[in-house]
Amino acid sequence: MAIKVIAFDADDTLWVNEPFFREAEERFAELLEDFMPQHSTLKELYHTEIENLKLYGYGIKGFMLSMIETAMRISNQKISMAMVEKILQIGREMLEKPVELLPGVEEVLKELNGDYRIVLATKGDLLDQERKLKKSGLEQHFHHIEIMSDKKESDFNKLIRHLDIKPDEFLMLGNSLKSDILPVLDLGGFAIHIPFHITWEHETIAHEVSHERFFQVSKIAEVAKVIREIGK
């Protein structure tokens, strides 16, 4: 059980992300109030996002396109160009948000570096994730950076092969049970869940996780102790 590589998710594990999407959704729903109640608009937007994942993938740019598509549909193509511009502005403001590190992140990265190879393993839009990583000031802590289009078992298997390690030498930390935890456990790796107070509906699962290589902490500052215990 000698763990060699520790991989960190980025959004809502290292820095704040989902609250910005919630804020944008609320602003979008307010813009479309003349066509549909806000709660119904949010449901329509979510449906569009899920349908578009196979085309646009994850990230703000795909979210912007989904907002425009949703607005066109629920307004019967009646929204003005001024409305489209307002929707685009919501997305642009998201892309310009400052990166807000979660408490304890830098301290944990410093503590684990040297004893393990530290990897960033996240999904989303390449340019946006690179932007956030640069703004975060954390880039120097990572041995390798992997920005994936998705986080399925095959994606993690590819990463593990690239790192030239066995699955049981790999440990993943993240806030999503669906994307960060279950695929790694299925491969034979270790996983530590760090819940975030907001989770996108698409990233939720309906069952509890029980596994000998699964661990959960309440905050990232606790992970170093857990990792040391795993290695004993």
TIKE-666184 format. One record per residue: x, y, z of N, C-alpha, C, O in turn; residue in three letters. Coordinates in steps of 0.2 Angstrom, whole numbers, plus 5000, padded with zeros to 4 digits. Atoms other than C-alpha are relative to their C-alpha. Layout:
BEGIN
XYZXYZXYZXYZAla
...
This chain:
BEGIN
500449945000500050005000500450065000500350115003Met
499649945000501450124996499850054995499950044989Ala
500249955005500650274988500650044998501050075002Ile
499549965003501750364976499850074997500150124998Lys
500249945003500650494968499350025003498949985005Val
500649974997499350604976499750054995500050104993Ile
500349955005498150694964499450045003499050015007Ala
500549954997497050844968499550024995499850044989Phe
500549975004495450894960500150085001500450105006Asp
499949934999495451084957499350045002499350065008Ala
500649964998493651164957499749975006499549915006Asp
500450014994492851164974500449955005500249925010Asp
499550044996494351064981500650045002500850055008Thr
499549964999495751184979499850085000500050125004Leu
500349935000494751344975499250004999499049954997Trp
500749995001492951404974499850004993500150044989Val
500350015006491951364959499350004999499050054996Asn
500750015001490151304960499650065002499150084999Glu
500449944999489551464969499950054995499450094994Pro
500049965006489951564954499549984995499250024992Phe
500550025005488851454943499350015003498950034999Phe
500649994997487451464955499850085000499250094998Arg
500249935001487551654955499850024993499450064992Glu
500149995007487651654936499349974998498950014994Ala
500750035002486051544935499550045003499050054999Glu
500649964998485051654946500050074996499450094995Glu
500049945004485551804936499649994993499350034991Arg
500350025006485051714920499349995001498950014997Phe
500850014999483351664927499750065001499150074999Ala
500349944999483051834932499950044993499350074992Glu
500049975007483351894914499449974996499150014992Leu
500550035004482051774907499350005004498949965002Leu
500650014996480651804920499450024996498950004998Glu
500649985004479551884907499749944996499249944993Asp
500250065004479551714898499849945004499449895002Phe
500150064996479551584912500250015007500750055008Met
499849994993479651574931500749985001500949934998Pro
499350014999481351574938500249925001500749904998Gln
499850074998481351394945499949954994500349914993His
500150045006480651324928500650024995500849974992Ser
499449985004482051424919500649965002501049934998Thr
499450034997483351344930500049924998500549894996Leu
500150075002482651164926500250004993500549954991Lys
499950005008482651204907500850014999501149984995Glu
499349995001484451264909500449945001500949924998Leu
499750064998485051114918499949944994500449914993Tyr
500150055005484251004905500450014994500749974991His
499649985006485151094891500749995001501149964997Thr
499350024998486851084900500149934999500649914996Glu
499950085000486650894902500049984992500549944990Ile
500050025007486150874883500650024997500849994992Glu
499449975004487650984878500749985002501249994999Asn
499450024998488950904888500449964995501049964994Leu
499750045005489350784874500350044994500850024991Lys
499749955006489650934862500550055003501050065000Leu
499649944998490451064873500449985006500950015007Tyr
499650014994491150974888499850045006499350075006Gly
500149974994491251044905500350075000500950084997Tyr
499749934999491651234909499550054998498950054996Gly
500449935001491051414907499850014993499250034992Ile
500249985007491051424888499449964998499049984995Lys
500650045002489851274886499450025004498950025002Gly
500549984996488851344900499750074997499150074997Phe
500349945003488651514891499649984994499150014993Met
500450025006488151424875499349975002498849984999Leu
500650034998486851324885499550055002498950055002Ser
500449954998486151484892499750034994499150054994Met
500349975006485951564875499549954997498949974995Ile
500450055003485151404868499349995004498849995001Glu
500650004996483951394883499650064999498950064999Thr
500449945000483451574882499650004993499150034993Ala
500450005007483051554863499449955000498949974997Met
500650054999481951404867499450025004498950025001Arg
500649984996480951464881499750064998499150085000Ile
500349945003480651634872499749994993499550044991Ser
500250015007480151554856500450044995500150074990Asn
499549965004481651644848499950075000500050114995Gln
500249934999481051814854500450045004500350105004Lys
499649964997482451864864500450054996500550034990Ile
499749955004483352024858500849995000501049955004Ser
499350005000485152044854500350035006500850015009Met
499849974994485352154869499949955006500449955010Ala
500050054995484752004880500649954999500949935004Met
499450045002486051894871500650035003501049995006Val
499449964997487352024876500049995007500649985010Glu
500050014992486852014894500249935002500549935007Lys
499850074998486951824894500749994999501149965003Ile
499350015002488651834886500450045006501050015008Leu
499749964995489151964899500149965007500549965011Gln
500050044994488651844913500649955000501049945005Ile
499550055001489851714906500750045000501250015003Gly
499449965000491251844903500250025007500850015009Arg
499949994993491151894921500249945004500749955009Glu
499750074997491351714927500749994998501149975003Met
499350015002492951704917500550045003501150035003Leu
499549954997493651854925500050005008500350045011Glu
500050004993493251804943500749985003501149955000Lys
499350014997494751804955500049935003499449905004Pro
499950074997495351634961500050005008500550035010Val
500050004993494851604979500249935003499849895003Glu
499850064998495851474987499649985007499450025011Leu
500350024994495051365000500549995006501149995005Leu
499550004994495751365018500449945001500249885000Pro
499650064999497251255021500349974994500749924994Gly
499750035006497651215003500750004999501149954998Val
499349995001499351285001500449965005500949945004Glu
499650044994499951215018500049934999500549905000Glu
500050085001499351035013500549994994500949944995Val
499650025006500251044996500750015002501149965000Leu
499349994997501851105005500249945004500849925004Lys
499850064995501750965018500149944996500549904998Glu
500050075004501450825005500650004995500849954993Leu
499550005006502750884992500749975003500949995009Asn
499450034998504350794993500049925002500449885000Gly
500150074999503650635000499649964995499649904994Asp
500450035005502450604986500150044993500250104994Tyr
500149965006502250664968499350025000498849995001Arg
500749974999500850784968499850024993500250054989Ile
500349995006499750794953499350045000499050035005Val
500749965000498250914948499749964994499949954989Leu
500450045004496950804940499350035000498950025004Ala
500649965000495450914935499649994993500049974988Thr
500350005006494150924921499750074998499650115003Lys
500349935002493451074911500350024994500749994991Gly
499749975006493951194898500750015001500950045006Asp
499250004999495851194895500250075002500650085007Leu
499849934999496051384894499850035007500250065010Leu
500349974994494951424909500449965006500550005011Asp
499750034994495751294920500850025000501050035006Gln
499349975000497551354915500050075003500450085007Glu
500149944997496951524919500050005008500350045011Arg
500150004993496351484936500649975004500849995009Lys
499450034997497951374940500550065000500850065006Leu
499549955000499051524935499850055005500350075009Lys
500249954995498051644946500049985007500150025012Lys
500050034994498051524960500750015004500750015010Ser
499350004997499951534963500249935002500749935006Gly
499850074997499951344966500449964995500649904996Leu
499750045006500751284949500649975002500749915000Glu
499350034998502451254957500049945004500549915005Gln
500150064995501751124969499949934996500049884999His
500350065003501251004955500649974995500950004991Phe
499650035004502350874947499749994993500149994988His
500450015006501050844933499450035000499050035005His
500649975001499550934927499649974995499849974989Ile
500450035005498150844919499350035000498950035005Glu
500749975001496550934912499749964995499849964989Ile
500450055004495350804906499350034998499150085000Met
500749985002493750824896499549975004498949995004Ser
500550034996492950704908500449965005501049955004Asp
499750044994493350604924499749935000499349925005Lys
500350074999492850424920500649955001501249975001Lys
499550054998493750264924500650004995501249994996Glu
499550005005494650264907500450065000501050054998Ser
499649944999495250444910500549995005501150015004Asp
499550024995496050394926500549954998501149955000Phe
499650065002496750234919500650034995501150014996Asn
499549965005497650344905500550045004501150035003Lys
499549964995498350454919500549965004501149975004Leu
499650054996498950314929500649974996501149964998Ile
499550035004499850234915500550054998501150034997Arg
499549945002500650404910500550015006501050025005His
499649994994501250414928500549945001500949955006Leu
499650065000502050244926499949975007500449955010Asp
500150034993501250174943499449954999499149954994Ile
500650054999500050044948499450045003499550095007Lys
500649964997498250094953500150005007499850065010Pro
500049994993498550054971500650045003500750055009Asp
499549954998500050174971499750084999500150125000Glu
500349945002498850314966499450025005499049985007Phe
500549974996497750424978499750064997500050114996Leu
500349955003496450544972499650045006499350015010Met
500449964996495650694982499650044997499850074992Leu
500449965004494150784977499350015004499249975009Gly
500649984996492450854982499449964996498849964999Asn
500550045003491450744969500049935001500549904998Ser
499950074999491050564974499949974993500249924991Leu
500150035006490450534956500650004995500849954992Lys
499449995004491950604947500749995003501149974999Ser
499450004997493350604959500249935004500749915004Asp
499950054995493050454970499949934997500349894997Ile
500250075002492150304962500449984994500649924994Leu
499650035005493150294946500749975002500949925000Pro
499450024997494750284956500049945004500449895003Val
500150064996494050154968499949944995500249894997Leu
500250055005493450054953500749974997500749914995Asp
499450025003495250054946500549965005501049935003Leu
499550034995496049994963500450055003500850035007Gly
499649944996496650164969499750025007499249995009Gly
500349984994496350254985499750074998499950104994Phe
500349945001495250404987499750035006499550005011Ala
500249964995494850544999499550054998499650094994Ile
500549965002493250634998500050065005500050065011His
500049934996493250825004499450034998499450074993Ile
500649975002491450885003500050075000500350105004Pro
500149935001491051054997499350025002498849985001Phe
500749994997489451145004499550014994498950004995His
500549995006488751164986500349944995500949944993Ile
499850055005488751014973499550014995498950014995Thr
500450005006488151024955499649945000499849895002Trp
500450055000486650914953500349944996500249884998Glu
499750055005487550814939500549965004500749915002His
499450034997488950774951499849965007500249935010Glu
500250034994487850694965499849934998499749914992Thr
500250075000487550504968499449995005499450025010Ile
500650014996486050424976500249955006499849935010Ala
499850054995487050304987500650025004501050065002His
499449994996488350305001500649964997500449904994Glu
499450045002490150244997500349975006500450005011Val
499750044994490850105008500549964996500449924992Ser
499450035003492550045003500650005004500750055007His
499450004996494149995011500550054998500950075002Glu
499549955002495150115001499750074999500050124997Arg
500449935000493850265003500150035007499950005012Phe
500049964994494050395016499750074999499650094993Phe
500449945001493150555020500350055006500350035011Gln
499849954995493750715029499550064999499250074994Val
500449945000492850875033500350064997500050114994Ser
499749945003494150995027500749974997501049925000Lys
499450025003495750985016500650005005501149965004Ile
499549994995496851025031500149935004500749915007Ala
500050064996496450845038500349944995500549894998Glu
499950065005497050745022500749975002500949915001Val
499350034999498950735027500049955005500449905004Ala
500150054995498550645043499749934997500049884999Lys
500350065002497450525034500549964995500549904995Val
499550045005498750485020500649975004500849925002Ile
499550034996500050455033499849935003500149885004Arg
500250064997498950325041499949954995500049894997Glu
500150055005498550245025500749964998500749904997Ile
499350025002500450225022500349955005500849935004Gly
499750044994500750135039499949924998500149885002Lys
